[in-house]
């Protein structure tokens, strides 16, 4: 992707993606991690960090072969991280020799780069995340057919953390989805907020950081990205990650909506954010190591008024002799030294967040001048040989006054040395600690916080786009789903998730050719993908592609013999070859691999519908107990009851299927067929018209409408539909026979005879129908009963 198309630098977006993905992995939200890792890898395909995170997420999700495919690239492009992940994948697959070879290569790689590589660490989440707990609770309730509890748990998870993709997918499976703008409110563009001059980086309301680089905000603080949203009580609250246990510091703005653990990619930006805005100096700060002081926080700052008191207290027990000026001269510099380099000054050097001390050169100059002045007073008081000799009493009084003045002068000098410097003139050498440098540091911190907010909003908006497409697909609004995918960035459109969604959308629309192209592209990008392959195998069954279906079944079985997708593909292959017993065995095996796979039960019902209707009804009902929104099972039950001539039950189940999938032309045609059986031809015609409008290429509904038109004696419209069908299916004997009957009714005997001869050649078994038609009168429509063939 062109970096100019991004709202902020790719490095900042990559850092936020890494934080998000690692937090999902720490919370065991592996499917969510895979989703965001795929987004990150599509954005930065040349980044090894993105490749490693994508492979790690797939491996944690149990997709070992896809993870191996991600890191098993050419040796010259592999790094030590790729080799280590390859070794993990090979170890899971039982390829221990390949794992050992990869680890050997990784050790050699590390030996060459050990001196230049920067080490980093990441602190993982220790306590469970409440949002993740609610999400997993919803998943278990969904599998246990507790739909109300599942929906409540998923909503609670999204209320705590709207970035949990698994919770959103759970709501999609339940079909209880509000509008995307209600579930994920759009966010305003972030504004750059400059820090106030009195603000400090280490204040309590702001974030703090340790050397490990784990970003954690203070508890209870909402992100500035979500500030300004006027949400109602019923709306989903903005995303807030809870504070992790333990005290950690961070230099990232507290106004960020994503509070996650940062990874190695953060080092590229640490130089601009890891230096706090010091109030008195612009000297570079030194990163402190992890110690007990880091966990305890910054040391309490000592007041300036305490320094003179500490300096004055030792004056009583020292018992200085007034007759020994050299002893006083030796003692006072010692007092000055102990005050100048006290423990508070030591803490200011070892702690990043404490106030910076004055420059060393200035301290030395102050100390040197003070020593010179004290030496001059000592020499002038007692050390001069030419001074007039005073009486002993006067001399003692004068020395006492000199000592008092010296101690007061020392106190003033200590206070001046420890107090902050006043604002210096522009040309003064002390202008380095002036407000102008403070403003520059605050501007850098504000810019870093602004870039993080922009990156967070970019990820949030990208997630909203994907959520819109997923919601449309879950509600079976296939065209809306395709339109939403067209609005995605070009780099995201060429990912396996997007292409698989495109294939399923075209499959639901009945556009099998477009769906096949999309699934082929998915297999090219990710040849070891298992997700959604059951839909692809059924698509190949509809297209009558036994060779491609056989190859797909073998591939899936080699990838994971315990996956339900593999056994569904094998069952579809046997079904295509009319081996129903073997197909049922494979579908039963799929249900054993995954008892929550409703599609396997549905396919089992379709395999037994021609032999045992009661058994087929049992299979369909089992599928609905697993997934009540599985419209194929409702359709199967309607078909069973239609064959049992239970028209009311058939219509009820067909209409339930239409409620789930309102844009399916076949389902609308089935409802129309039942309505016609009940004698409601006007209602049936309206349903057929709607079905043809949804899917003009659907031959079944157009054929049913043509028969309705023949019964209504609208022969011209019927001829138009039948000619359209004949152009697409010239070998269909029923279409040719109905067309011959219409031409005979309109008086075109020659055309009717030609078509009857063609129908006889296509299907010799239809001779009985042909003779019956020839024996009827012209104005008699013949047998208007629907042909089940």
N, C-alpha and C positions, 0 to 999 in steps of 0.2 A: 504494500500500500504506500502511496505517495505520502511522505511525512507532512507535506504542506496541507493535506486534507484533514489532518488531525488538529483538534483545538489546542493541544498542548504537545510538548515534546513526547516522543515515543518512550523515552526513558522513564518519565514520570508515570505514564499509563502502564508500562510494564511493571513498575514497582507496585502499583495498586492491584494489578491482576495477580501478581505473586502473593501479595498479602491475602487477597480474597481466597485464592485457591488453597493456600496452606491452612488457613483457618477452617475451610471446609474439610480438608483431610484430617485435621486435628479433631474435628467434631464428628468424624466418621460419616460425613455426607459425601460419599464418593461419587455418586451420580451427578450431584451438583458440581463437584470439582471437575469431573470430566467435561461437563458442559462449558464451564468457564475456561478450562485449559484449552479446549478446542478453539474457543474464541481468541484466546491469547496466541496460540500457535498460528492461527490464520493471519493474525496481525503482524507477527514477527517470526516468519518461518526460518530465517537465518539465525535466530537466537538459540543458543544451546540451552539457556535457562527455560525458554518456552518449550523446547523439545523434551527436556527432562521432566518438566511438570506435567506435560501431556502424557508421557509414558508412565510416570508414577501414578497418575490418577487412573489410567486404564488398568494398570496392574493391581491397584488397590480395589478396583471395581470387579476384578476377576476376569478381565479381558486380556489374558496373557498374550495370545497371539497378536492382537492389534498393538499392544505395548511393545512387543518385540519388533514388529514391523516399523514402528516409529523410530527406534534407536538403531536398528540393524541397517545402517547406511554404509556408504563406501568408507574404507578404513582411513583414508586421508581426511575425511570430514568428521570422523569420530573423535571425541575427547574422552577423558578419563570417566566423566559422568555417564556418557553414553555406554561405555564399556561396562561400567558397574551395573547399570540397569539391564544391559543385555545379559550379564551373568545372572542377575536375579530372575529374569524371565526364563532363561535356560534351566536354572535350578528348579523352578516350579514345573517346567515341562519334563523334567527328568533327563535333560541333556547335560550331564555333569561334566563331561570332557570339554564341551564347548564353553560351559561356565568357567571352568578352570583356565582355559586359554584366554577368555576375555578378562579375567582377573589378572592374569599375568601381564597382558598388554596394558591394563589400567595401572598396574604398579610401575611398569616402565615409564608410562606417560607421566605419572606423578613424580617419579624420580628426576625426570628432566625438568619439570616445571615447579618443583617444590620450593626452589629459591625465589621464584618470581611470583608465585601465586599468593594471593592474600587470603588468609583464613578468616572465616566468618562463622557465626553460630546463630541458632534460632531457638527461642524458647517455646516449646509446644504447650498447648493448653492442657492444664491438669484437671480442672473440674469440668463436669459436663455442662454444655451450653443449653440453657432453657429452650431456645428456639429449636435446636436439634432434637431435644427430647420430645417436644410437641410434634415435630415432623415424623419421627420414628413411631410415635404413638399413633399418629394418623395412618401411617402405612400399615401397621398391624391391624388397626380397626377396619381398614379397607379390605384387607385380606380376610378378615373375620366377618365380612358382610354387615358391619356396623357403620352404615353410611352416615348417619347423623353425627355420631361421635367422631368419625374420620374427618368430616367437613369442619367440625368445630376445632379439632386439633390442628388441621392444616391452616385454618385462619389465624389461630393463635400463634403458630410458627411464623407466618408472614407478618403478623402484627409486630412481633419482636424483631424480625429480620426479613425484610422483603426480598433479599437476594437469594434466599433458599429456593433453588429451582425445583427441587424434589417436591416441596410443599405445593408449588404452583401446578406441577404435573399431577399431583394427587387430586387437586380441585378439578383439573381438566378431566380426569378419569371419572369423577363423580358427576360431572356435568353441571355443577352448581357454581357457575362462574359469573361474577358481576362484570361490568365493563372494565376495560383495562385502565381507563382514567380514574375509576373509583378504587380499583385494587392497588394500582401504582400511580399515584397522582403525579402529574408532570411537575418538574422542578424549575424554579426560575434560574436564570443565568447567574452564576456566582459573581459577586462584586469584590473588588480588591479593597480590603479594609486596612489602612495603615495603622500601625501600633501607636498608642499614645506615648509621648516621651516619658511619662512616669511608669509605663508598663515595664515589667521585667519578665524575662523568659522563664524564670524559676518560680513564678507566683503560683499560688495554690490552684487557681482556676485553670491554669494552662497545663499542657502535657509535659512530661519529663521523660528522659531516656537513660538507659544504661548502655554499657559498651556492647551489649549483645544486639542492640538495634531492634528491640521488640516494641512496637508501637502500641501504646495503651493509653486511652484517655482517662480522665478522672471520672468517677462514677456519677451518673445522673446528668451529664452534660450532653446536650443534643448537638448534632453537627450543624455548622453554619450553612451547609448546603441545603438543609431542610428548614432553615429558619425563614419565617415569613409565610409558611403554608398555613392557611386557615382551614383546618380539617374539622369536620364534624365529629361528633362522638361515635357515629356509626362507621366512619371511614377508617381505613387502615392507617395506623400511625406510622410516621417515618422510621426508617431503619436506624436502630440503635443497638450497637454491640455492647453487651454488659462488660463491666470491668473485670479483668482477669484477676485471680488471687495474687496477693503480694504487691509490694510497692515497686513500680517500675517507672522509669523516666522516659520521656520522649521529647524531641525537638520538633515534632510534627504539630501542625496546628490542631487544636482541640475541636476545630470546626469541621473536621472531616467525618463523613458518614461511614467510612469503612475503617474499623479499628481492628487491624489484623497484625499478625506477626510478619515482619519484613524479612526478606531473604537477601542473598548476596547481591542482587541487583541494586539494592539500596546504596551500596558503597559508591556507586557512580555519582550519587547526589548528596552524599553525606557531608561534603565539604561546605555546601551552602546552607545546610540546615543544622548541622551539629555544633555550630559555634553560636553561643548565645550572644545577645546584644549587651555587651558590658557597658556599664554606665561611666566608667572612668578611664578606660583604655581600649585601644583597638588591637592590642597584641594578640597573636593567635593563641587559642586555648589548647591545652594538652588533654587528650582523652584519658580519663582516669581508668585504672583497671577495676575489675569487679572485686569488691571487698565488702566487709561488714559496713563500712561507711556508706556504700552505695545503697544498701538495703535500709539503713537507718535514715537516709536523707541528709541534706546539708546540715552542717553544724550550726548551732545558734550563733548569731552575730553578736559580738561583744560591743557594748556601748563605749563611746569615746571617753566619757567621764570616768570610767573604771581605770583607765591607764594611769593617770596621776595618782589615784589612790593607792594603786599597787606600788608605784614608785616611792610614795611617801612612807608607807608602812615600814620598810626595812630601816629607815633612818634612825629609829630609836634603838634597836638592838645592835646596830653597827658600832656605836660608841666611838665616833671619830675623835681623834685628839686634835685640839685646836692648834697645838704646837707642831703638828706634823703635816705640813701642806702637801708634801709628796704623797702621803697616805691618802689625803682627800683627793688629790688629783688622780690617784690610781683607782679609787673607789667609785667616783662619780661616773667616769666612762663605763665602768662595769654596770652601774645602774642604768645608764642610757642604753647600753647594748641589750640588757635583758628586757627593757621595755620596747625597744625597736623591733626585736625579733622574738616576739612573744608567740604563744600558741595560736592566737587568733591570726597572726600573720602566716604561720605555717599552714593553718587550715585554708587560708585564702589561696595558697599556692597549690594545695592538693585537691581542692574542690572546685569543679567547673562552675557551679551555680553560685558561688560566693562572690562578694564584691571584689573587683580586681584591685591589687595594691598599686601604689604609685611606682613609676619606673625606678629601677635600681640606681641609676645615675643620680636621680634627684634625692633619694634617701642618703646616698653616700655624701652628696654635697651638703645636705642639712646636717648630717652627723659630723662632718669635718669642720664646718663652720662653728658648730656648737662646741667642739673640742678646742678650737682655737680661742674662742671667746672665754671658755673656762680656764684655759692655761694663762691667758692674759690677766684674768682677774686674780688667779692664784699668785702669779708672779708680782702683780702690782700690790697685792695685799701683804705678802710676807716674804717674798723671794728677792726683793730689790735691795741691794747693798747700800744705795745712796738714799734711801728713804729715811726721814728723820725718826729717831727713836722716841717713842711715846712711853708714857708710864704703862706699867703692866696692866692696870685696871682699864685704861683707855684703849690699850691695844686689844685686850680681850673683848671689849665692847664693839670695837670696829670689826674684829674678825667675826663676831656673832652676826652683825648686820650684813657682812659680806656673804656669810654662809646662807643667810635667809634669802638675800637677793639671788644667789646662785641657784638655790633650790627652786625659787619661783621662776627664774629664767628657764631652768631645765623643764619645769612643768609646762611653760608656754611653748617651748620648742617641741616637747613630746606631743602636745595637743595639735600643734601645727603640722607635725609630721604625720599624725594619724588621721587628721581631718581631711575630707575631700577638698581638692583644689578648687578655688573659685574659677569662674569662666575666664579663660585667657583671651587676650586680644588676638585678632586674626594673624598678626605677624609674630606673635609670641611663640617660642618653641614649645609651650605647653598646649598648643591648640590641637594636639593629637587626641586628647580626651575631651574635646569640646562637643557641644550638642550637634554639630554638623556630622561628626563621625558617628555619633549615636543614631542620628537620623538615617544614615546610610545602612547601618547594621539592621535597624528596624525595617527599613525598606526591603532589604534582602529577605528578612524573615516573613514579611507580609507577602512578598512575591512567591516564596516557597509555599506558603499556606494557600495562596490563590491558585497556584498550579495544581496542587493536590485536589482542591475542590473542583477544578475544571476536569481533571482526570476522573474523579469519582462520578461526576455528572455524566461524562461520556460513557462510562461503563453502565451506569443506571439507565441511560436512554437507550443504549444498545440492548440491554436486557428487556426493556419495554417493547422494543420492536420485535424481538423474538417471541415475547409473550403474546403479542397481538397475533402473530402467525400461528402459534400453538393453540391459542384460544379458538381461532377460526377453524382450525382443523378438528379440534375436539368437538365443536358444535356442528361439524360436517358442512361448514360453509367453505367449500373447496376453492371457489374463485376468490373469495376474500383472502384466503390463506395465500394463494399464489400472488395476489396483488401486494400483500404485505411483504412477501419475500422479495419482490421486485424492488422494494424501497430499501433493502439492506445494502450495506457497503459491498462493493464488488468482491473484495477479498473474502467476505463472509459467505457469499453465495456459492463459492466453490468448496464448501466443506461437506463432509459426509452427513452431518445432521441436517443441513439445509436440503441437500439433494435427496435424502431419504424422505424428508417431509414433502418435497415436490412430487416424488413418486407416489406417495400415499394419497396426496390430494388428487392427482390425475386418476389414480385407481378408483377413488370414491366417485369421481365424475364419470367413470366408465370409459375414460380415454386411455385405453390399454397401451397403445403405441407410445404415447408420451411417457406413460409410467414406466414402460420397459426401458426407454432411453435413460431416464433418471436413475433407475436402479443399476443399470450397467455402469453409469458414471460413479455411483457409490462403490461398486465392486472394484472399479479401477483405482479409486483413491484409497480405499481401505479393503483390500482383498480378504481380510480375515474377520470382517464384521459379521456379527451374529444378530444384532438388533434389527428388527423389521424384515428379516429374511423370510419369515413365514408369509408375509404379504407378497413378497416377490415370487415365492414358489406357487402361491395360489394364482398370481397373475400369469405365470407361465402355464399353469393348468388351463386357464381360460383361453390363452392364445394357442393351446394345443402344440406346445413345444417340448416334446419328450426328450430330445437330446440335451437341450439346455437345462431342463429340469433334472435330468439324471446327473449331469455334471455338477449342478449346484448342490444336490443332495449328498453326493460323495464328498464335495469340498467341506460342507458344513459338518458332516459326520467325522471327517478327519480333524477338523478344528476342535470340536468338543462333542464327544459321543454322548454326553449327558445333558445336552442342551435340547429343549423342546423344539426349537426351530429346525434342528437337523431331522428329527423324527417326523415333524409335520411335512417337511419337504419330501422325505421318503414316502410317506403316506399319500401325498398328492401324486407322486410318480406312479405308485401302484393303482391309484384311482383312475389315473389317465389311461392306464393299460387294462382297465376293467377287472382288476384283481381286488375285489372288495374285501375279501377276508384278510389278505395281507395289509391292505390299507387300514382296516380297523385295528389290526394288531399294532401298527405303527402309531396310530393316533392314541391308542391306549397307553403305549409306551411314553408318549409325550406328556400325557396327564400324570404318569408316574414320576417323570422328571420334574414337573412343575404342576402341582395340583391346582394352582390358581390360573392356569392357562385355559381361559374360556374358549378360545378359538379351537383347541383340540376337541373339546366336547361338541362344539357345533359341527365340525367336519365329520365327526363320528355319526352325528344325527343325519347329516346329508347322505352318508354312505348307506345307512340302513333304511332310508325313507321309502325306497322301492320294495323292500322286502318285509319289514316289520314296522308298522306305523307306531305301535305302542312303544317299542324300544326307542324309536327315533324321538318320540315325545319326551321320554325319560332323559335322553341325552341333551335335548334342547333346554329342558327345565333345569338340569344340572348346570349348564352353561350360564343360565340367567341367575342362578344362585351365586355363582362366582362373580359375574359382572352383569348387573341389571341393565346396563346401557349397551349391551352387545346386540346391535340391531339384527345381525344375522340369525341369532337364535330366535328372536321374535318372528322374523320372516319364516324360519323353518317351522315354528309352531303353527303359524297361519297356513302354511302349505299343507301340513298334516291334517288340520281340521277341515281345510277345503276338500281334500281327498276323502275325508270322512263325511262330506256333505253337511258339516256343521258350520253353516254360513255365518251365523252370528259370532261364534268363537273365532272363525277365520278372519272376519272383518275386524274384530277387536284387536287381535294380535298384529294384523297388518297395519292398522292405524297406530298402534304403539310403536311399531318400527318406523313409521313415517314421522312420528313426533320426535324421535331421536335423530333421524336422517331425513329432513324435509326435502332435500334436493335430489333424492334418488328416484330416477324415473321408473325403475323396475318396481319399487315398492308402491308408487302411485298407480302403476298399471295393475298391480295385484288388487289394490283396493277397488279400482274400476272394474276389474273382472268379477269381484264378488258382488258389486253393486249391480252389474248387468245380470248376474245369476238371480239376484233378488227381484229383477224386473225394473230397476231404476236405470233406464237407458240414458236419460238426460244427465243424471249424475255421473254415470260411467263415462259418457262422452266428455264432460267437463274435466274429469280426472285424466282421461287420455290426452286431451288437448294440453293440459298443464304438463304432463309427462313429456310429450313431444317437444313442447317449448323448452323444457329443461335440457333434454338430450335429443336433438334432432336425428342423430345417427343411431339411436337405439331401435333396432329392428323389431323387437317384440312389441313395444307399445304402439309403434306405428302400424304393425299388422293388426293388433287388437282394435285400434281406432278405425282401420279400413273395414273390418267386419261390422263395427257399429254403424258406419256410414252406409254399408250395403243394406243393413236392416232398416235404416231410416230412409232408404231409397234415394240417397244422395250419391248417385253413381259416378258423376264426374269427379267429385272429391275423392271417392274411393279409388277410382282409376289412377289418380295422381299419386296417392300414397303407394299403391301396389306397383306402379311403374318405377317409383323411386326405390322400392325394395328390390325389385327385379334387377335393377342396374347394379346394386351392391351385392346381391346374392342370386345370381342367375341359375344356380343349381338347386334352389329351394323349391321342392315340388308343391308345397302348400301355397306359396305365393303365386306360382304359375296357375294352379288350379283355381284359386279365387279370382285371378285376373280373367281367366277364360269364362268364369261364371258371370262376371260383370259385363264383359263384352256381349255375351249372349243375351243378357237382360236389356242392354241398350239396342239390340237388333243387329249387331255386327257378327253374323254367323261365321263368316270366313275367318275373321281374327280369332273367334272363339274356338273353331275347329283346329286351327294351327296350334294354339296354346294347349289344347287338350292332348294333341299328339305329342307335344314336347313334354307335358307332364307325365304321359304314359312312358316315354322313353327314360325320363329321369327316375321315376319310381313305378316299376311295373305292378307293385302291390296296390297302387291306387286305381286299378281298373274297375273295382267295384264302385267307387265314388263317381268315376267318369260315366259309367252306364246309368247310374241313378240320376245324374244330372241330365243326361240326354233324354231320359224318360219323363222328365218333368216338363211343365208348360213354361213358355217364355216369361210370362209375368209372375210366375211363382218363384220365389227366391230360393226354393229348394230347402235343404236342411240348414237352418240358421244356427244350429248348435256349434259351439266353438270346437275347432279341431284341436285336440290335445297334442297332436303330432306336430 
